[in-house]
Amino acid sequence: MLSPLRYHRAVLACVRRVDERAWAALLDRPTGRLDDVLLRNAYRLEEAAHPEVHEAGRRAAEALGVDAELEFFQVNGEPNACYVHQAGTAVVVFEGSLLETLDPDELTAVMGHELAHRVLWDAEDGAYLAVDRLLDAAAGDARTPQQYLETQRRWSLATELFADRGALTACGDVGITIRALLKLQTGLSTADPDAYLRQADEIDLSTGSRGTSHPEGVARAWALKRWLAGEDMESLITGPLDVDAPDLLDAALLRDLSREFAASIAHTEGLRTDAVATFAAGFSDPPAPLGVPASPVPRFDEPLAVRPVDGAALPRPRPLAEATKRYLCYLLLDLATADPDTGDAGLIASMAIARRAGLTAYDDLADDELGWSDKRRAKLAKAADEVVA
């Protein structure tokens, strides 16, 4: 049984809270139909002339539990297929010469991929369809904040990976699923799925997909293999925690991380002053009361255990991008210099924090910003090493 990815569930929970009115306005089920547009511009694949298409569609629909009338159309273009969501009818449109390259099992896999979109859009009374509509609308508006655009990108990646699971569920064979994917992407009449999986093993795909709407084909094959093995593959969607490209979920995580790190710094001996505490409180919105207990400083050179956002868990640890580590170094330096009265004691304390946190670039960054002499840097570094020891 297909179920939405953790990323889908987490974004749904976040959007319901952040954009409740917009999400609710888009929650209604689809009522429009594209019959006139399709009839005017496409060739309908009727069963009498194209029985293999309808047989593959029925096979996929049965495997996925899709209970809707099926219609199929053909248009000109590059080899491709797409799903058109309508009330009461599931429509799959084929483009170019795709149908000529697929055997019956491969065609069933492609049908499963397209019909899986309907499974997702129908889930939870259309809740995921509403999020999809909201994010698509946001992506088309030049005023949309970057974190919404990144959410829309990752949402699209997650949706395609969900649909790939639908392809595998429909045909029942990962090799067939990957072969169909390869034929669609390359135009080849034959392809070796095992070789493609070996190719996937040569790349570190846990760093995330660079795709804009679809993950790279090799990444999709990798994700299917990991899904079958019961292993996590959602790092392909999220990648490292990157302050330069956060989605809605990561923006919330970064706010929490900044607040907690600032509070820990403000509670460190050598930096425990009212001025530093006031500065640290500003990382909360609204500002936190002074003297709030701090949590221990985590290691930032290791994958970071993150808490669920809005109750929807993405439970795996997340590595931090270099940009995020650099941001945390600047946060630490800002607090280390927030109160001139802390003097060298504050700088030494901050360098000790950096060592405990694994922020190895901190000394160089602080030196660049403050212009230490070699002798002064060596003196501060030695004192920080002694504190840590």
C-alpha positions in Angstrom: 0.0 0.0 0.0 1.4 3.4 -1.0 1.6 6.1 1.6 2.9 9.7 1.3 6.6 10.2 2.0 7.6 11.7 5.3 8.5 14.9 3.5 4.9 15.1 2.2 3.5 14.7 5.6 5.9 17.2 7.2 5.2 19.9 4.6 1.4 19.3 4.8 1.6 19.9 8.6 3.7 23.0 8.1 1.5 24.5 5.4 -1.7 23.9 7.3 -0.3 26.0 10.1 1.5 28.7 8.2 -0.9 29.2 5.3 -4.2 27.8 6.7 -6.5 30.1 4.8 -4.7 29.7 1.5 -4.5 25.9 2.0 -8.2 25.7 2.9 -9.2 27.7 -0.2 -7.5 25.2 -2.4 -8.8 22.1 -0.6 -11.9 21.5 -2.8 -11.7 18.6 -5.1 -11.3 19.2 -8.8 -14.5 20.0 -10.6 -13.3 21.1 -14.1 -12.7 18.8 -17.0 -10.4 19.1 -20.0 -12.6 17.0 -22.4 -12.9 19.8 -25.0 -9.2 20.6 -24.9 -8.1 17.0 -25.2 -10.6 16.2 -27.9 -9.5 19.2 -30.0 -5.8 18.6 -29.6 -5.1 15.0 -28.9 -5.9 11.5 -30.3 -8.0 9.4 -28.0 -6.6 5.8 -27.6 -9.8 3.8 -27.7 -9.7 0.2 -26.5 -10.7 -1.4 -29.8 -7.6 0.0 -31.6 -5.3 0.0 -28.6 -6.2 -2.9 -26.3 -2.6 -3.1 -24.9 -2.8 0.4 -23.5 -6.1 -0.2 -21.7 -4.9 -3.6 -20.4 -1.8 -2.0 -18.9 -4.0 0.8 -17.4 -6.4 -1.6 -15.8 -3.5 -3.7 -14.4 -1.9 -0.6 -12.8 -5.2 0.8 -11.5 -6.0 -2.5 -9.8 -2.6 -2.7 -8.2 -2.9 0.8 -6.9 -6.5 0.7 -5.9 -7.6 3.4 -8.3 -11.3 3.3 -8.8 -12.0 5.7 -11.6 -12.7 5.6 -15.3 -9.5 5.6 -17.3 -8.9 7.5 -20.5 -5.8 7.7 -22.7 -4.7 10.2 -25.2 -1.7 10.7 -27.6 -0.1 14.0 -28.6 3.0 15.0 -30.5 6.2 15.8 -28.7 9.2 14.2 -27.1 8.6 10.8 -25.6 6.8 11.3 -22.3 3.7 10.6 -20.3 1.7 12.8 -17.9 -1.4 12.5 -15.7 -4.3 14.8 -15.9 -6.3 15.0 -12.7 -10.1 15.3 -13.2 -13.1 14.5 -11.1 -14.3 11.0 -11.8 -11.8 10.3 -14.6 -8.1 9.5 -14.6 -6.5 10.7 -17.8 -3.0 9.7 -19.0 -1.6 11.5 -22.0 1.3 10.0 -24.0 3.7 12.1 -26.0 5.9 11.2 -28.9 7.0 7.7 -29.6 7.0 6.4 -26.1 4.3 3.8 -26.6 6.3 2.2 -29.4 9.3 1.6 -27.2 7.6 -0.1 -24.2 6.6 -3.7 -23.7 3.4 -4.5 -21.8 5.1 -4.7 -18.4 7.0 -1.5 -18.9 3.8 0.2 -20.1 2.2 -1.0 -16.9 5.0 0.6 -14.9 4.5 3.9 -16.7 0.8 3.7 -16.0 1.5 3.0 -12.4 3.8 6.0 -12.1 1.1 8.3 -13.6 -1.9 6.9 -11.7 0.1 7.1 -8.4 -0.3 10.9 -8.8 -4.1 10.3 -8.4 -3.5 8.1 -5.4 -1.5 11.0 -3.7 -4.0 13.7 -4.7 -7.0 11.7 -3.4 -5.3 10.9 0.0 -6.6 12.6 3.1 -9.6 14.1 1.2 -7.4 16.0 -1.2 -5.0 17.5 1.4 -1.9 16.8 -0.7 -3.5 18.1 -3.8 -4.2 21.4 -2.0 -0.6 21.7 -0.9 0.5 20.9 -4.5 -1.8 23.7 -5.9 -0.6 26.2 -3.3 3.1 25.5 -3.9 2.6 25.6 -7.7 0.8 29.0 -7.4 3.5 30.3 -5.2 6.2 29.2 -7.6 4.6 31.3 -10.3 4.6 34.5 -8.3 7.8 36.7 -8.5 7.1 37.9 -4.9 7.3 34.4 -3.4 10.0 34.0 -0.7 12.9 31.7 -1.6 12.0 29.2 1.1 8.6 28.5 -0.6 10.3 28.0 -4.0 12.7 25.5 -2.4 9.8 23.7 -0.7 8.0 23.5 -4.1 11.2 22.0 -5.7 11.6 19.4 -2.9 7.9 18.7 -3.0 8.1 17.9 -6.7 11.0 15.6 -6.1 9.1 13.8 -3.4 6.1 13.4 -5.6 8.0 11.9 -8.4 9.7 9.4 -6.0 6.2 8.5 -4.7 5.1 8.0 -8.3 8.1 5.7 -9.0 6.9 3.6 -6.1 3.5 3.4 -7.9 5.3 2.2 -11.0 7.0 -0.6 -9.0 3.8 -1.5 -7.3 2.0 -1.7 -10.6 4.4 -4.0 -12.4 5.9 -5.7 -9.4 9.6 -5.7 -10.6 12.3 -3.1 -9.9 14.2 -4.1 -13.0 11.2 -3.5 -15.3 10.5 -0.2 -13.5 14.0 1.1 -14.0 14.1 -0.2 -17.6 10.9 1.8 -18.4 12.4 4.8 -16.8 15.6 4.5 -18.9 13.7 4.1 -22.1 11.7 7.2 -21.3 14.7 9.2 -20.5 17.1 8.0 -23.1 14.9 7.0 -26.0 16.8 3.7 -26.2 14.9 0.6 -27.3 16.7 -1.5 -24.7 18.5 -0.8 -21.4 20.2 -2.6 -18.6 18.7 -1.7 -15.2 21.4 -3.7 -13.2 24.1 -1.6 -14.9 22.2 1.6 -14.0 22.0 0.5 -10.3 25.8 -0.1 -10.4 26.2 3.4 -11.8 24.1 4.8 -9.0 26.4 3.2 -6.4 29.3 5.3 -7.7 27.6 8.5 -6.6 27.0 9.9 -3.1 23.3 10.6 -3.6 22.8 11.2 0.1 23.9 14.8 -0.5 20.6 15.4 -2.3 19.2 15.7 -5.8 20.0 18.7 -7.9 16.9 18.3 -10.0 14.3 21.0 -10.3 11.1 19.0 -10.8 12.3 15.4 -11.1 15.3 13.8 -9.4 18.0 12.6 -11.8 17.2 9.3 -13.3 20.1 7.5 -11.5 18.9 9.0 -8.3 15.4 7.6 -8.9 16.8 4.1 -9.4 18.9 4.5 -6.2 15.8 5.5 -4.3 13.8 2.5 -5.5 16.5 0.2 -4.5 16.7 1.7 -1.0 13.0 1.7 -0.6 12.8 -2.0 -1.4 15.6 -2.6 1.2 13.6 -0.7 3.8 16.4 2.0 4.0 16.0 5.7 4.2 16.1 7.5 0.9 14.6 10.9 1.8 18.0 12.5 2.1 17.8 12.6 -1.7 15.0 15.2 -1.2 16.4 17.3 1.6 20.2 17.0 1.4 22.3 18.7 4.1 20.8 21.5 6.3 21.8 24.5 4.2 21.3 28.0 5.4 21.6 29.3 1.8 18.7 27.2 0.5 16.2 26.3 3.2 12.7 25.1 2.6 9.9 25.9 5.0 10.9 23.0 7.3 14.6 23.9 7.3 13.8 27.5 7.9 12.1 26.4 11.1 14.9 24.1 12.0 17.5 26.9 11.5 15.5 29.3 13.7 15.5 26.7 16.5 19.1 25.8 16.0 20.1 29.5 16.1 18.1 30.2 19.2 19.5 27.2 21.1 23.1 27.8 20.1 22.8 31.4 21.1 21.4 30.5 24.5 24.2 28.0 25.0 26.8 30.6 24.2 25.2 33.1 26.5 25.4 30.6 29.4 29.1 29.9 28.9 31.6 31.1 31.5 33.4 34.1 30.1 30.3 35.2 28.1 27.7 35.2 30.8 26.8 38.9 30.9 23.6 40.8 30.5 24.7 42.3 27.2 25.5 38.9 25.7 22.2 37.5 27.1 20.2 40.3 25.6 21.9 39.7 22.2 21.2 36.0 22.4 17.6 36.5 23.3 17.1 38.3 20.0 17.4 35.0 18.1 14.0 34.1 19.4 10.8 35.5 17.9 9.5 36.9 20.1 12.7 37.4 22.1 13.2 34.9 24.8 13.3 35.9 28.5 16.8 36.3 29.8 18.2 33.4 31.8 16.4 30.7 29.9 18.2 27.4 30.5 20.4 26.4 27.6 20.8 23.0 26.0 24.2 21.5 25.5 26.1 22.6 22.4 25.9 19.8 19.8 28.7 18.7 17.4 28.2 20.4 14.1 30.8 18.3 12.3 28.5 15.3 12.7 25.0 14.7 11.4 22.7 16.7 13.6 19.7 15.1 15.3 16.7 17.3 14.5 13.3 17.5 16.1 10.0 17.1 14.2 8.5 20.2 12.7 4.9 20.8 13.5 4.6 17.2 14.8 5.5 15.6 11.4 8.7 13.7 11.9 11.7 13.7 9.6 13.6 11.7 12.2 17.0 11.1 10.6 20.1 13.2 11.6 21.0 15.9 9.1 24.6 16.8 8.1 25.3 20.6 8.0 26.3 22.3 4.7 29.5 24.3 4.9 27.5 27.5 4.5 25.5 26.6 7.6 28.7 25.9 9.6 30.1 29.3 8.5 26.8 30.9 9.6 27.1 29.4 13.0 30.7 30.6 13.3 29.5 34.1 12.6 26.7 33.7 15.2 29.3 32.7 17.7 31.6 35.5 16.8 28.8 38.1 17.1 28.0 37.0 20.6 31.7 36.7 21.5 32.1 40.4 20.6 28.6 41.7 21.8 30.0 42.9 25.1 33.4 44.6 24.9 33.8 44.1 28.6 34.3 40.3 28.1 37.6 41.0 26.4 40.0 38.1 25.9 38.0 35.9 28.3 35.0 36.1 25.9 37.1 35.3 22.8 38.8 32.4 24.6 35.4 31.1 25.7 34.1 31.3 22.1 37.1 29.5 20.7 36.6 26.7 23.3 32.9 26.5 22.2 34.0 26.2 18.6 36.3 23.3 19.5 33.6 21.5 21.4 31.1 22.0 18.5 33.5 21.0 15.8 33.4 24.4 14.1 36.9 24.1 12.8 36.8 27.2 10.6 36.1 29.5 13.6 39.6 30.5 14.4 40.4 31.5 10.8 37.1 33.4 10.5 37.6 35.3 13.8 41.1 36.1 12.8 40.0 37.4 9.4 37.3 39.6 11.0 39.3 40.9 14.0 42.8 41.1 12.5 44.8 39.3 15.2 48.5 39.1 15.0 50.1 35.7 14.8 51.3 36.0 18.4 47.9 37.1 19.7 46.1 34.3 17.9 48.5 31.7 19.2 48.0 33.0 22.7 44.2 32.8 22.5 44.2 29.4 20.8 46.5 28.0 23.5 44.2 29.3 26.2 41.1 27.8 24.4 42.8 24.4 24.1 43.5 24.5 27.8 39.9 25.2 28.6 38.7 22.3 26.5 41.3 20.0 28.0 
